[in-house]
Each structure stands twice: as C-alpha cells, then as structure tokens.
Amino acid sequence: MKKFIYSISLLSALILTFSCSDDSVSEDFDKANGNVQKKLISSVAIISAQDPQENRVISMLYSSDGSLNTINNGVETRIFIYGNNDELTNITGGGDNLNILDLYESPYDAFETGDVIVYDDNGNPKKINFFEEEYNITSGTYTTKIYTADISYDDTHNPFFYTLEAAGIIDVLDGVRLNFGINPQVPEIAQARMLFPVNNPSQIIYKNEEGEIVFTINSNYVYDNENYPTSATVTKVSIEHSQQHTYSAIFEYVN
C-alpha cells in the first residue's frame, strides 16, 4: 500500500501538497495563519493499533544555525547539504523519510499527481481529481477512472511548514533555483506548489467515478498552546473491503 500525509523521493515528499495564488508559499502561509510561533519538529512516532511491525519513529536533527541536517526513519538516513548562501544544494541517502502524508497511509496518490479543482478560502486544495486504474476481470485489462479526493482542514497552520523551511524546501517552492539541477519551473515542482496546504488536513474522502465513497481518512489532533499537534489519532476506512485501521502519531519539537 502506498504511503499517503502530511505524501516519492524525499524531496517531493517534503514539498508535497499548496495554494494557488500568485503569492509565495510563505506569503500564503502568513495570510492564512497570521503570526505563528516557529517550531521545528524533532520526531514523529507512528504507532499502529493493528500491527506493531508498522511502528516507526522519524527523527530530525538540526545544525547549530537551525537548518535541517538529517532525517532518519530507523532504517535509512537523508543528509541535507547547503551552499555558501545557506541554499539547499543536495540531499543524499535513500528512502522516504519525511512524508507528511505518511502519517495517514493511503492507497491513492491524489496529492502526488492530482489536479486541484477547488480551493478553500485559505488556498488549500479542497477537491482534487486524480486517475486510478481499475482491473476488469472480464476483459483482463485495466481501465483508467477519474477519482476525487475531498479534503477538510483544521483551523490551524500546517505544522510541518517551519521544518520544511529549515530544510530549504519552502525556498524551492518560493522560486529559488537550486544547484543540483532542480528548476522551480519543472512540472514536479509546479505540481507540488499547487498542492501545498497552509493548514493542517483533518479529513480526506475518496470517491470513485460514480461519486461513491470508497475510502476515508480522519485524523483527530491534540494541540498545544501554539496550535502545534502533540498527538493525533488517524482512522482510515476502506469501504470496498470493509476494513478499518487506526494509527497514532506523537509529535516532539526542538526545545
């Protein structure tokens, strides 16, 4: 099953999902959320209620200047390399170590390849169309269908924003040309910018081409005084297979 929130290579995972205005991502974030206390995530522990083998801890270490240095998921490590002007120049290592949507787990990649049909008042993607292949047993072939994802948000900021900023990813979305061959105008970067949420996703409802609900993801957060999540309970339900899975997430921040 593909790993979905808050959704690829590490770079695309980090820059996943955005608002459609002509402003920079930073300006969109500030307009939607006002003055937000800056906090950097130090770890996210993911705990499965069904299968302990799925449990994992994603750890983030920072340099003395506040830039993101490494991300480790217990198996692989990503190292962030910066140039003389503190711009991100390379990311080494393997694995998808920080994928916002990895907190949810989903069989669909709407936040990677989808087209935003509707934005909410804050510029968050509210409805996304994406393609899904369905297998036809009779013909033995796959048919491409148009699925939709309806997303709701808590009235809180995206808690990963400043962590992504510390990694140099927000600068990528704001139009900074990197030294390792990533052009901000390439389709992947443009796609990521169009899908980036400035608020915190709390519900995703997937529907098939007939408008029937096939999969839901709901997350309930506990927030601190600065509206950063300290924990979350995520419930995903497959209507087609009558299955339900629950995950918990525990957030820690740099002191």
N, C-alpha and C positions, 0 to 999 in steps of 0.2 A: 504494500500500500504506500502511495506517495505521501511524503511528509508535507503537511499543509502549513499557518500563522503562524504569526505576527511578525514564504513561502519558498536542482540548480547548483551552480557553483556558489561559493561563499559570497562572492561579490553581489551576484544577482539576488541571493537570499537576503543579504543585508539591505539592498536597495529596493526590495520588493514593495509593491503596492503604493496613490498620491492625489494631489488635487490638480484641477485643470486650468487654473488661472494663469495669467501671463507673469505673475509674480514668481519669485524664487520659492523653493520649498520652505526655506527659513521664514520668509515673509508670510507665507500661507499659514505656517505653524503659529507664528506670533499673532496673526489676525484672529485665528480661531480660538486661541487659548489664553491670550493676554500674557501677563508676566508669570512665567513658570519657573519654579525653583529647579536649578540644574542638578541632576543626579545621574551618576554613572552606575550601570548595573555591573555587579561583580560576579554574580552567579544566578543561574536559574536551575532549580532542581525539578525534574519532571518525574512524577510518581504515578504509575498505572495501578488502578484498583483491581484489574483483572490479571495482569501478568507482570510480576516483579522483574522479569528479564528485560522488560522495556524501560525500566527506570534508568535515568541518566542525569548527570549534572554537567551543565555547560558553564565553564569558568572563564572569566575575562580578567586579564592583567593589564595594567596601565603603566606607562613610563612616568617619570617624575614631572614631565611637562603636561601630563594629562591626556596624552594621545594613547589610543588603544594599541597595546603591544602584541598580545597573543590571545587567542581563543582556543580553548581545549574542551573536547567533549568526552574525555576519558579514554579515547582511543587515538585521536588524531589532533594535531595542533596546527593552527594557522598563525603565521607571523606577518605583521604589518610593517612595511618598510616605507620610510618617509624621506623626502629630499631636503635640500638646504632651506627651502621656504616652508617646511612642515607640510608640504603637499604629499599625498599618498602616491607612491611610485610603484609599489608592488605588493602582492600578497602571496606568500609562499605556503606550501603544505597542501594537504588534501582533506576532502570531506566537507559536508555541510554543517559547520559547527555552530553557526548562529543564524537560524531561520526563524523569524518571528512566528510564522505560521506553523512551525514545527511543534509549537505548544498545543496545537489542536489536532493534528493528524487528519488528513482528508484524502479521499481517493481522487479528488479533482484538482486541476491546476488552473483554476479560473484566475487566480492572482498572478499567474505567470504569463499566460497567453491570452487572457480575455480582453474584450473591448468594453469600455465603460459606456453604458447607455444613459445612466442618470447619476448626477452628483447631488449630494445633500447641500444644505445651506453653507456648511463649512468647507465644502470642496472635497469631501470624502466620497469615494466610489460607493454608490448606493445600489446600483443594479449593474451587473456585468454579464455580458453574453460570452459564451465560450463554446468550443466544439468538443464533442465527446463521441467516441466511436462505440457503436453497439453491434454485437455479434448476432447475425441472423442464422439460427440453427438450420432452417430450411435450405437456404441458399449456400451456407457455409462461407459467407462473406461479411465484411464489416460495412456498416452504414454510418455516415457522419451525421450527427444530430446537433442542433443548437440548444444548449442548456443555458440556464440563467442562475446567477447567484445574487440573492438579495441580502445586503449587509446592513446591520444596525450597529450603532456605536454608543458607548457610554459617554456622558458629558464630561470627559476627562481627556487630557492630552495623550498622544502616543508615547508610552513610557520608554520606548527604545530610541527616541529622537536624539537625545544628547549622547547616547552610546554610539549611535551611527555617526554623529558629528565628530566624536573623538576618534573615530576610525577613518575620517576623511570622506565618508560616503555621501554626506549631505553636500559637501563641496562638489562632488561628481554630479549630483542632481541639480545643483545650482549653476552648473555650466563650466566647471573647471576642467581643462584638458589635462589628462594625466600623461605621465611619461612612458607608461608601458602599453601604449597602443590603444587605449580606450578613448574613443571620440565621443563626447557628450551627445552628438547628434546621431549616433548609430541607433538602429531600431531598438536594441535591447535596453539602452539607457533611456530612450524616449518612452518606451513601454513602462519601465519601472517608475519613471516620474509620473506618468498618467495614473498609476495605480497606488501611489503612496498615500496612506491615511494619516491625517494630522490628529485624529482622535483614536481612541482605543476600541477596536472591534469587540463586540459582545455577542453577536449572533450572526450566523450565516445560514441561509436557507437555500438549498439547491433544488431546482425544478427541472424536469425533463421538457422535451419539445411540446408535450401536450399540456404543460402547466401543472403537472402533478409533482408534489413534493417527494423527492427521493432520498434526501439526506439533510440532516440538520446538525449544526454545531452551536452549542450555547455555553457561554462562559460567565461565571459569577465571580466578581473580584472583591477582595477586601483591600481598601485603600488606606494609606497613611494620611497625615495632615496636609501633605503636599500633593495629594491625589496621585501618588505612585502606588501601584499594586504591591502588596506584601505577599498575597497569595491569590490563587484562583482555582476554581473547580470547573473543569471543562467536560461537558457531556456531548458525545456525538452519537447520533442515532441513524442507522440505515433502515429506511422504511422498507425497501425492497427485500432485505434479508432479515428483517425483524431482529436486528442486533443493536445493542446499546453498550457503549464503552465510556468509562469515566476516568479522567486524569486530574491530578492535582499539580499545581505549579507553585513553587516557593521562590520568591524574589529576594535577593540580597543586593545591597548597594555599597559603594565605596564610602567609608567613613570620612 
